[in-house]
């Protein structure tokens, strides 16, 4: 199984996390630019399940940006995970007076440390702590930013299950601090009400529940070092009785502008019995400004012993 392909995407607002490898925009016309990447990987998972080595094209993405020159911008992300091209997000941003901004459309949640795309991650796989992260949603968001902090709030069709239905809107809030050079601290909360799902008349298959997440993370960069920590408290993650929490600790050291090493551990534990603790080590190599490669070795300890085991991966990302 390809862990990156089949796990729920990790989500964070654009620009919240310094990516391991950066890529430049291509100017297509006046005001119109594009970025994108091609992600390829191969690897194996060794556990109690019947798994085979894999090697594949994981993802292709092209992101288009247009600046109208009037304080209004637009963005459209086109993504192919192997099932056809989809519009991952599409929104309009408006600069308002007094440091306020407005975003309208389908856009990414502001919560979470690890980025949603391969070019945003410090390693190949996502952490165990991503369980019940919010995702891409339709709605509107209001932001306020200064040099030392920013505030953000949004009303959405569904933080965890975007379906275009605003009968039970979701809400997100976030506070981000820049207390000193190199240090970023962010805290936020998201919630969504889920209705009963009926298998037969008057017989609920899933009871009504309120899913929520409180997320806080901090990152500090100095010299070649990047150190980060994250904590999540999760409320009713996909069902009633699934409260719990999780954490992440990560250290990345860049030996120079070519080679770096990431070490990470993360864990999650829910009241319904689900648990996972993982340890990951990942050396990486920036081949040139467009090519980035890494290796990863990971071990997982689940509440289900059949899932316990190791995984190994190699990844190559072409970005522009």
C-alpha positions, 0 to 999 in steps of 0.5 A: 500500500502506498501510505501517502496516496491512501491516507487522508491528506494533511492540511494547512493554509498556504504559506504556514509551513516552510517547505523542504524544497521551494519552487518558483512561479512561471509567468504565463501572461501579465498577471498570470503565473503557474506553479506545479509538481510531479510526484513519483515514489516506490517502496514497500510496507511490511506488516501482517497484511498481504502487501506488495512493493509499489512504484508509481506516479503519485500525483500531478498538480498545476496551480494557477494564480492571477493578480488583477492588480486591484487588491483582488487575486484568484487561484485554481489548483488542478490535481490528478491523483490517478483518478482524473483531474479535479479542481482541488481548490478555487478561490478569490482573495480580496485585500480589505482596508486596515490589514483585513482580507477576505477569501471566498470559494473552495480553499484549504483549512488553516489548521495543521502543521504538516503541509497537504502536498508532497512539496510541503512535507519534510519527509515522505509519509504523513504523521499519525497525528493527522487523524481528523484534520479538516480539509478543503471546504466551500465558504468564506474566511476573514483574516487580519494580519500584522507583523507580530500576529494574525487572526482568521475565522471562516464559515464553511459547508463542512470542515471535515466533509465538504458537500456544498450543504450549508444547513449545518455550517462549520466554523474555524478560528485560528490565532498565529503568533510571531513572537521572535525571529524564527519562531511561529506558534499557531492555535486553532479550532474547527467543528462540524455537526454531522446528522444521523445517517439512516440505514432503514426507516427510523433506524440510524446507522450513524448517530448524530455527533459533533466532530471537532479538533483543537490544534496547536503547533510551534516551529523554530528555525535557526541556522540549519535546524528546524524543530517543531511540535504539535498537539491535537485534541480530537472530539468525536473523530468520525463517530460518537465515543471517539474522543482522543488526542495526538502529538508530533515532534520533528527535527530537521537538520540541513547539512548544507543547501543539498543534504538534510535529515528529518527525524520524526515521531508522532502518536494518536490515541482515541477512546474507541481503542484506535492507537498508532505510534510511529517513528520516521527517519528521512534523509533528503537531497536537493538535486537542483532547483527543480528536482528533490529526492528523499528516502524514508524508513518508518515503523508503526505500533498500532492497537491492531497488531496486524498493522504493526510493522515497517515501511520503506519509501523512495520519492522523487519530486519534480517541481516548477 
